[in-house]
Amino acid sequence: MKGVILAGGTGSRLYPLTKVTNKHLLPVYDKPMICYPLEKLIGAGIEEIMIVSGRGHVGHFLELLGSGSEFGVSITYEIQEGAGGIAQALGLARKWAGTDNVAVVLGDNIFEDDFREDVGSFDRGAKIFLKEVPDPQRFGVAEVNGSRILSIEEKPQAPKSNLAVTGLYLYDARVFEIIRTLKPSGRGELEITDVNNAYVRNGEMKYSILSGFWSDAGTFDSLMRASVMVQRYRMKQAESAERQ
């Protein structure tokens, strides 16, 4: 499996912090934001990773992360020329990914959970990771029945559950054919929710519910929340190490 980190966008909700840099290079506690999704992919055993970003900042990621040799992986960079949506950005990895399955993570998502087992056991179809949240209307929301996902609705006014779709997705190589069939949404973008619902309609979407903390970091409040979550987690680790 190959990994794709989507780190484009203008970061307008974090302006003026993003006036001179990409939001994924902003600090979350003690590391640049991009390092967290990168570490999750590496921790899951993925050794080939592509970072997709805009023209203005891709060189900054290269300066920070280089070839990936420092982390024991190979990092490739791809430029997203315009704001075409998450699915459009993923589609840029088509030739690079080839026939391999892909783990796709949004560059502003911070996870506590480990995904090595999920990645290792993944074979076909798609898998998403859900988290119970108090404000599901901010996210894509999954309606589930037992082990099945019935539907996914993007930022619904009346959510059918409190299960938010987080920014980590596992797909087989057919995802790129699905992306080619998509039409732009009302905001002119190719939506990742439409990709996920294509797998849902085919009965090929699986899910897990996260037990650890999760946050996006795309707003001032969520950026602060993610930093506090990481700080608390590090403190618990340190306390546990001292007791041992």
N, C-alpha and C positions, 0 to 999 in steps of 0.2 A: 504494500500500500504506500502511496505517496501522499504528502501533506501539502495543503495550500492554505496560506494565511492571507486573508483579504484585508488590506491596509490602505485603501484608497479613501476617497471622499474629501470634502473641504473642512470638516470639523467645525462647521458654522456655529454649532451650539456651545462650543468652547472658545469662541472668539472673545477677547483678543489673544488668548494663549496660543491660538493656532494661526496668528497673523504671519508668523515667520517660520513655522514648523508644522509638520504633520502631527495630528493628535496622537497617533500611535507611538510617537517618540516622547510624549509627555511622561513625567514620572508617576508611577503608582507605587507609593511608599519608597522603596529604595532601588527600583529598577525602571528603565524605560518600559512603557506599556507593552511594546511588541515582544519583550522577552518572555512574558508569561504564556501567551499561546505557543510561542516557539518551544519553551520548556515542556509544555504539555504534549506536543507532538513527539519531541525527542523521548520523553518519558514513556510514551506509548510504543516505542520501538521503531519509529519512522525515521529513515535516514536520508530521504530525498525530499526536499521542501522547496516550494516556490512561494515567493512573496510578491503579491500584486499590489502596486501602488501607483499614484499619479506621477506625471512627468516631473513636477516641481520638486519632489522629495525622494525619489527612488535612490538618488545618490547618497542621501543621508542614511538610509537603511544599509546601503553597501558599506559606508564608512563605519557604521556601528557593528555590523555583523559579518562583513567580509564574505568569504567563500563558504563559511560554516565550519571550516576545519577546526577552529577553536572549540567547537561544540561536538566534534566528531560526526558531523553530517555534511551534506552537500546542499548549498542554498543557491537557487536560481531566482532571477528577478525578472518581472514582467511589468510593462507599463500599461495602465488603463488610461486611455487618451481623454475620456470624458466621463461624466457621471451617468453611467448606463444601468446602475443597479447591481446588487450582489450577484445575481445569476449571470449577468453579462460579464462581470469581473471573473467569475469562476470559469466561464466559457473560454477565457483567454489561455487557460491551462490545458486546453484540449490536446494539442499536438505533443506537449511535454509529457502529459500523463499517459498518453497512448491507450493501451487496453488495461492499465492498472486501475484498481479501486483507489478512491481518494478520500482522505479525511480533510474536511474543510472547516476552518475556524476563523471567526471574525476577530480581527486584530485588537478590538477593544473589549474582549470578553475575558474575565478572570475566573478561573475554576479552581476549586480545591480538590475535587474528585480526580482519581487516577483512571486513565482510559486504556491501559495496556490490554486488559482482558477483552474489552469491547472491540478494539482494533484487531487483536489476534484471532478472535472468533468470527469476525465479519467475513461473509462470502459473497452474498448477492442481495440486490435490492437496495434498501436505504435504512438508516437508523438515525433517530434524533434523540436529544436528551432534554428532558423536561424538568422544570423546577417550580414548586409551589410558591406563588408570590401574592402579596396583598393587593397589588395593582395590575392585574392581568391585562387591562385595557391598553397598557403601554406597549404590549408585545404581540407577537403571534401567539395564538392560544389554541391548544389542542383539545379536542373533544374525544374522550376515550371510552371504551367499553371493554373491560377486562384487559386482554392483551392486544386488543385492536385499537387503532386510531381511526375514528370515523371521519374527522375533518380537521382542518387547520384554518383558522380565520385570523387575518392580520388586523391588529389593533381594533377589536370589536367594541362597540359601545355597550353591548350586553353580552359579556363573555359567557360561554357555555361551561367553563371550568376556571380554576385558578392555576392551571398548568401552563406556564410560559414556555415557549420553544426557545431554548438557549442557542447561542451562536456556534455550535459544533454539530457537524453533519457528516455522516459516513455514506458514501455513494459508490455503487458500481459504475463501470465506465459508460453505461447507458445514459448517465446524467447529461452527457454532452449532446446526445441526440435529443433529449427532452428540451434542453435549453434552446436548441435550434428551432424548435416548434413554438416557442413562446412568443406572445405578442406583448408590447409594452403596456403597462398599467396606466391608470389615469394620470399618474405623475411622470409618465414617459420613461419608465424603467422596467427592466426584466426582473421580476420578483422571485426571491428564493421560496416564498410560500407557494407560488404556482408550481415550482419544481417539486416541492414536497408533496403537494396534493396530487400530482401526477402519479407518484408512487403509492399514495394512499388509495387512489381509484383502482390501481392494479393489485391492491392487496399485498403490497410488498414493502410496506413501511413498518418498522419496528421501533420500539422506544424503551428508554430507561428513565427512571426518575432519580435525579441527583440527590445525594444525602448531604454533601458538603456545601459550603457557601458558593454562591455564584453572583456575579454582578457584571453588567456592562460598565463602561467608563466613558460614555460619550457625552455626558452632561456634567456640569459642575458638581451637582449633588451626587451622582453616581461615581464620579471620579474620586470624590472624597470618601464615599462609602467603600469603594474597592480598596483604597489605601488603608482605611481603618481595619477592614477585614483581613488584609494581608498582615498588618502589624499585629493584630490579636493572634493570628495563626502562628506567626513567628515566635511570639512570646510564649504560647503554649508549648511549642516545640522545645524552646530553650528550657522551660521549667521541667518538662518531661526528661530532657537530657540530664539536668542537674539531679533529679531524683534517682536516676539510674547510676 
